[in-house]
Amino acid sequence: MFEEIFYSGAGVIIVILLVVYLFIFFGFIVMYVIRGIALSTIARRMGKELPWLAWIPYARTYLHGDLAGSITLKKKTITQPGIWLIVLPLVGGIIFMIWYFVFIFSTVMSLAWNPDFVVNPYSPPTGMIITMIFSLVLMVIGMVVYQGVFYVLKMLVNNKIFGQFTTSNMAIAHSVLAIFVPMYETICLFVMRNKEFLPATPSISSKMPSVTPWVSPEISSGMPSVNSNEYQVSPEVPSSHPSTASHESPVSPEVPKKTSSTSGTDWL
């Protein structure tokens, strides 16, 4: 009897379903372990106090957001993205349950208050159909808004984490792929866990070497600042008479005024 059931079509379907469920279960266990190793390694390298949170459900979600630190947008800063990664799904689940009970209640009440349906049960319940359509439209809008907010936050968190191991363009690409490709986020974290942290990009002013030209202490008070180190001023001050000046000595930056021999007034 059991052999007949096993070799029948129903038995084959049951065996296929069991194999699929076992494959999904072992795949979930493997990905859970890989994600735990990745998050705990990155948290330990970043100096987090509790890297073992990577092995606890929900706590690992908080640790994932905490690895990104504060996320600064245009005018707002998300200081605790890990908490928001936990709160948003809980709030979304509560709102969905409320909507579900309201939908059932409104459907039943629309059937009870429909006189045509009470008299003739085969007549189309217009009020119930309108209520169902309105409720479904609200549900779809709410789910789209929730999914948009949640996945944008998750993409910002991943971009902040991946940006510490790779370039900004590659971090954005990995963050987008992690949203649309299953298990991509876990594999990417596992691959990057032991990579070196990229240093912060220095500013342009820090790349320019500082130039400190040499200036003679005797004429530094009356001489304007020199912006290039290609020229240096000789420490010897030339004589006031132009004929006695040596051709090899540099030109003095300050030319003395000439006076008349009789009146003492300035010529220039």
SULBELQUI-V314340 format. One record per residue. N is the residue number from 1. RES is the residue in three letters. D_FIRST is the distance of its C-alpha to the first C-alpha in Angstrom with 1 decimal. Layout:
n=<N:N>
res=<RES:RES>
d_first=<D_FIRST:D_FIRST>
//
This chain:
n=<1:2:3:4:5:6:7:8:9:10:11:12:13:14:15:16:17:18:19:20:21:22:23:24:25:26:27:28:29:30:31:32:33:34:35:36:37:38:39:40:41:42:43:44:45:46:47:48:49:50:51:52:53:54:55:56:57:58:59:60:61:62:63:64:65:66:67:68:69:70:71:72:73:74:75:76:77:78:79:80:81:82:83:84:85:86:87:88:89:90:91:92:93:94:95:96:97:98:99:100:101:102:103:104:105:106:107:108:109:110:111:112:113:114:115:116:117:118:119:120:121:122:123:124:125:126:127:128:129:130:131:132:133:134:135:136:137:138:139:140:141:142:143:144:145:146:147:148:149:150:151:152:153:154:155:156:157:158:159:160:161:162:163:164:165:166:167:168:169:170:171:172:173:174:175:176:177:178:179:180:181:182:183:184:185:186:187:188:189:190:191:192:193:194:195:196:197:198:199:200:201:202:203:204:205:206:207:208:209:210:211:212:213:214:215:216:217:218:219:220:221:222:223:224:225:226:227:228:229:230:231:232:233:234:235:236:237:238:239:240:241:242:243:244:245:246:247:248:249:250:251:252:253:254:255:256:257:258:259:260:261:262:263:264:265:266:267:268>
res=<MET:PHE:GLU:GLU:ILE:PHE:TYR:SER:GLY:ALA:GLY:VAL:ILE:ILE:VAL:ILE:LEU:LEU:VAL:VAL:TYR:LEU:PHE:ILE:PHE:PHE:GLY:PHE:ILE:VAL:MET:TYR:VAL:ILE:ARG:GLY:ILE:ALA:LEU:SER:THR:ILE:ALA:ARG:ARG:MET:GLY:LYS:GLU:LEU:PRO:TRP:LEU:ALA:TRP:ILE:PRO:TYR:ALA:ARG:THR:TYR:LEU:HIS:GLY:ASP:LEU:ALA:GLY:SER:ILE:THR:LEU:LYS:LYS:LYS:THR:ILE:THR:GLN:PRO:GLY:ILE:TRP:LEU:ILE:VAL:LEU:PRO:LEU:VAL:GLY:GLY:ILE:ILE:PHE:MET:ILE:TRP:TYR:PHE:VAL:PHE:ILE:PHE:SER:THR:VAL:MET:SER:LEU:ALA:TRP:ASN:PRO:ASP:PHE:VAL:VAL:ASN:PRO:TYR:SER:PRO:PRO:THR:GLY:MET:ILE:ILE:THR:MET:ILE:PHE:SER:LEU:VAL:LEU:MET:VAL:ILE:GLY:MET:VAL:VAL:TYR:GLN:GLY:VAL:PHE:TYR:VAL:LEU:LYS:MET:LEU:VAL:ASN:ASN:LYS:ILE:PHE:GLY:GLN:PHE:THR:THR:SER:ASN:MET:ALA:ILE:ALA:HIS:SER:VAL:LEU:ALA:ILE:PHE:VAL:PRO:MET:TYR:GLU:THR:ILE:CYS:LEU:PHE:VAL:MET:ARG:ASN:LYS:GLU:PHE:LEU:PRO:ALA:THR:PRO:SER:ILE:SER:SER:LYS:MET:PRO:SER:VAL:THR:PRO:TRP:VAL:SER:PRO:GLU:ILE:SER:SER:GLY:MET:PRO:SER:VAL:ASN:SER:ASN:GLU:TYR:GLN:VAL:SER:PRO:GLU:VAL:PRO:SER:SER:HIS:PRO:SER:THR:ALA:SER:HIS:GLU:SER:PRO:VAL:SER:PRO:GLU:VAL:PRO:LYS:LYS:THR:SER:SER:THR:SER:GLY:THR:ASP:TRP:LEU>
d_first=<0.0:3.8:5.4:5.2:6.4:8.7:10.1:10.7:14.1:13.4:11.9:15.0:17.3:16.2:16.8:20.1:21.2:20.7:22.7:25.3:25.6:26.0:28.6:30.5:30.5:31.9:34.3:35.5:36.1:38.0:40.2:40.9:42.2:44.2:45.8:46.6:48.4:50.3:51.5:52.4:54.3:56.3:57.0:58.3:60.5:61.9:62.9:60.6:60.5:56.8:54.8:51.8:51.1:49.3:46.2:46.1:44.4:47.1:49.8:49.1:49.7:53.0:53.8:53.1:55.7:58.1:58.2:59.8:62.5:64.5:64.1:67.3:67.2:70.3:71.6:68.8:67.3:63.8:64.4:60.9:58.3:55.6:55.9:55.7:52.5:50.9:52.7:52.1:48.2:48.5:51.0:49.0:45.9:48.0:49.6:46.3:45.0:48.3:48.0:44.5:45.5:48.7:46.7:44.4:47.5:49.6:46.9:46.4:50.2:50.9:48.5:50.2:53.7:53.0:54.6:53.3:49.7:50.3:51.9:49.6:46.2:45.7:48.8:48.4:49.2:51.9:52.7:49.2:48.8:52.1:51.2:47.8:49.6:52.3:50.0:47.9:51.1:52.3:49.0:49.1:52.7:52.1:49.2:51.3:54.2:52.0:50.3:53.7:55.4:52.6:52.1:55.9:56.3:53.5:55.2:58.6:57.1:55.6:58.7:60.8:58.6:58.2:61.9:62.7:61.1:61.8:64.2:64.3:63.0:60.0:59.3:59.2:56.9:54.5:54.6:53.8:50.9:49.5:49.2:47.3:45.4:42.5:43.0:46.4:48.3:46.5:46.9:50.5:51.3:49.8:51.8:55.1:54.8:57.1:59.5:63.1:64.3:66.6:70.1:71.4:73.4:77.1:79.5:82.1:84.9:83.4:83.1:86.9:89.1:91.9:95.4:98.3:101.5:104.5:107.5:111.0:111.7:115.2:114.2:110.7:112.2:113.7:111.2:108.2:104.7:103.5:100.0:99.8:100.2:101.8:105.3:107.1:110.4:113.0:114.3:117.9:119.7:122.1:125.8:126.9:129.3:127.4:129.7:128.9:125.1:123.6:121.7:118.9:118.2:115.7:117.0:117.4:115.1:118.0:121.3:124.3:126.6:130.0:133.1:136.6:139.4:141.8:140.1:136.9:134.8:131.5:131.6:127.9>
//
